[in-house]
Amino acid sequence: VILYGLTALVAFVTNLITVVVLVNGKSCGSRRLRKYLLNLSVADLAMVALTIPFTYTNYMFGRWVLAWWTCPLVGMAQLTTITASIYTLVAIAIDRYLAIMYPLHESISHFKKHRTLILTLVWTFGGCLGLSQWFVTRTAAFEHNGHHYQYCSERWLLHSSGPGQAYTVLIFVLIFALPMAIFVAVYTTMGCRLAQ
C-alpha cells in the first residue's frame, strides 16, 4: 500500500511540476519538443488521477466498490491516456528522426507546423480506442462467503471467446507492437547515422 501510494504520489507531483515548468518556463528545454512533453505530462497526470486510484481500490478490495457505470469509464480513461502517452512518444521519435536524418529538408518545417494537429489526432485516436472499453467492460456479480459483490472486467473474460481474443490482439498490436516497431526502426536508423 505504501509503495503503490508513493508511486502514484511521485507520478502526480513530478508530472504536475513538469506541466507548470513547461507552461511558465521561458527557456526550459527544446522549444521544438515543448508541446509534446507537455502533452505527455498531461496524459500521465490524467492516468494517475483517473485510473490509478480506482484500479488500485479494485485490486485491494478484490471487488468493484464503485457504481457500475464507473467501471467502463475507468477502462476508457485508462486506454485513452495510455494510448495518448505512447503515441506522443511516437511523435517525439519521428520528430527527432526528421531532425537528425533530414536536418535541412522542408519536411521538418511541415512536421513542426502541424504539432497541434498531430496531438489532436493522437488524442482522437486514443479516445476512439478508449471508447471501445465502454462496450466491452462491465461489472458482473459474484458471491463470496454468502455476500454478493461486483467485479469489473472485460465481459468475455468470463469465458474464452473469439471476439475477446481478437480484441486483445488488436489492442496489443496498436499500443505495443506497432509503436515498438516504430521505435526500433527510428532509433536504430538514427543511431547508425550518428555513429558514422
C-alpha positions in Angstrom: 0.0 0.0 0.0 2.8 2.4 0.9 4.8 1.6 -2.2 1.8 2.0 -4.5 0.7 5.2 -2.8 4.2 6.7 -3.1 4.5 5.7 -6.7 1.2 7.4 -7.5 2.1 10.5 -5.5 5.5 10.8 -7.1 4.0 10.4 -10.6 1.4 13.1 -9.9 3.7 15.6 -8.3 6.5 15.2 -10.9 4.1 15.4 -13.9 2.4 18.5 -12.3 5.8 20.2 -11.8 6.7 19.4 -15.4 3.4 20.9 -16.7 4.0 24.1 -14.6 7.6 24.4 -15.8 6.7 23.8 -19.5 3.8 26.3 -19.4 5.6 29.0 -17.4 9.3 28.4 -18.3 10.7 30.6 -21.0 13.9 28.7 -21.7 13.3 25.2 -20.5 14.5 22.5 -22.9 13.9 22.4 -26.6 11.1 24.6 -27.9 10.6 22.0 -30.6 9.5 19.4 -28.1 7.7 21.6 -25.6 4.2 20.7 -26.9 5.0 17.0 -27.0 6.4 17.0 -23.5 3.5 19.0 -22.1 1.1 16.6 -23.8 3.0 13.6 -22.4 2.8 15.0 -18.8 -0.9 15.9 -19.2 -1.7 12.3 -20.4 0.3 10.9 -17.4 -1.4 13.2 -15.0 -4.8 12.1 -16.3 -3.8 8.5 -15.9 -2.7 9.0 -12.3 -5.8 10.9 -11.4 -8.5 9.0 -13.4 -7.3 5.4 -13.3 -4.7 4.5 -10.7 -6.9 5.1 -7.6 -9.8 3.0 -9.0 -7.7 0.1 -10.3 -5.8 0.0 -7.0 -9.1 0.0 -5.0 -10.4 -2.8 -7.2 -7.2 -4.8 -6.6 -7.0 -4.1 -2.8 -10.7 -5.0 -2.1 -10.9 -7.8 -4.6 -14.1 -6.3 -6.0 -15.5 -3.2 -7.6 -16.8 -0.9 -4.8 -18.0 1.9 -7.0 -21.1 2.3 -9.2 -21.4 0.0 -12.1 -21.1 2.9 -14.7 -17.7 3.9 -13.3 -16.2 0.5 -14.4 -16.3 1.2 -18.2 -15.4 4.9 -17.6 -12.2 3.9 -15.8 -11.4 1.4 -18.6 -12.0 4.2 -21.2 -9.8 6.7 -19.3 -7.0 4.1 -18.9 -6.9 3.0 -22.5 -7.2 6.6 -23.8 -4.4 8.0 -21.6 -2.1 5.1 -22.2 -2.6 5.4 -26.0 -2.1 9.2 -25.8 1.2 8.7 -23.9 2.5 6.1 -26.2 1.7 7.9 -29.5 3.1 11.1 -28.1 6.4 9.2 -27.7 6.0 8.0 -31.3 5.5 11.6 -32.4 8.6 12.7 -30.5 10.6 9.8 -32.1 9.5 10.8 -35.6 10.3 14.5 -34.8 13.8 13.5 -33.7 14.2 11.2 -36.7 13.4 14.0 -39.1 15.7 16.5 -37.3 18.6 14.1 -37.5 18.1 12.4 -40.8 16.9 15.4 -42.8 18.1 18.5 -40.9 17.7 20.9 -43.9 14.7 19.3 -45.5 11.3 21.1 -45.6 9.5 18.0 -44.2 10.9 19.2 -40.8 9.1 22.5 -41.1 5.9 20.7 -42.2 6.0 18.4 -39.2 6.8 21.3 -36.9 3.9 23.4 -38.2 1.4 20.6 -37.6 2.3 19.6 -34.0 -1.1 20.7 -32.7 -2.9 18.7 -35.4 -0.7 15.7 -34.6 -1.5 15.9 -30.9 -5.2 16.3 -31.7 -5.0 13.2 -33.8 -3.2 11.3 -31.0 -6.0 12.2 -28.5 -8.7 11.4 -31.1 -7.2 8.0 -31.8 -6.7 7.4 -28.0 -10.3 8.5 -27.4 -11.7 6.2 -30.1 -9.7 3.3 -28.8 -10.7 4.1 -25.2 -14.4 4.3 -26.2 -14.2 0.6 -27.1 -14.0 -0.1 -23.4 -17.5 1.3 -22.8 -18.8 -1.5 -24.9 -16.6 -4.4 -23.7 -16.2 -3.6 -19.9 -18.9 -4.5 -17.5 -19.4 -5.3 -13.8 -20.5 -8.8 -13.0 -21.8 -10.2 -9.8 -20.1 -12.9 -7.7 -20.7 -14.4 -4.3 -18.1 -14.9 -1.6 -18.8 -16.2 1.9 -22.5 -15.6 1.4 -22.1 -12.0 0.4 -22.8 -10.6 -3.1 -20.2 -8.4 -4.8 -19.4 -6.9 -8.2 -16.1 -7.1 -10.1 -15.1 -5.0 -13.2 -13.6 -6.7 -16.2 -14.0 -7.1 -19.9 -17.1 -9.2 -20.4 -15.5 -12.0 -22.4 -13.1 -12.8 -19.6 -15.9 -14.9 -18.2 -15.3 -17.4 -20.9 -12.9 -17.8 -23.7 -14.2 -16.3 -26.9 -13.0 -15.4 -30.4 -14.1 -11.7 -30.2 -12.3 -11.2 -26.9 -9.1 -12.8 -28.2 -9.3 -10.7 -31.4 -9.9 -7.5 -29.3 -6.9 -8.3 -27.0 -4.6 -8.9 -30.0 -5.8 -5.7 -31.7 -5.1 -3.6 -28.5 -1.7 -5.4 -28.2 -0.8 -4.5 -31.8 -2.0 -0.9 -31.6 -0.5 0.1 -28.2 2.6 -2.1 -28.0 3.8 -3.9 -31.2 3.3 -1.1 -33.7 4.8 1.7 -31.5 7.7 -0.7 -30.6 8.4 -1.4 -34.2 8.4 2.3 -35.0 10.8 3.0 -32.1 13.2 0.2 -33.1 13.2 1.3 -36.8 13.5 5.1 -36.0 16.1 4.9 -33.2 18.2 2.2 -34.9 18.4 4.3 -38.1 19.3 7.4 -36.1 21.9 5.5 -34.1 23.5 4.3 -37.3 23.5 7.8 -38.7 25.0 9.3 -35.6 27.7 6.6 -35.4 29.0 7.5 -38.9 
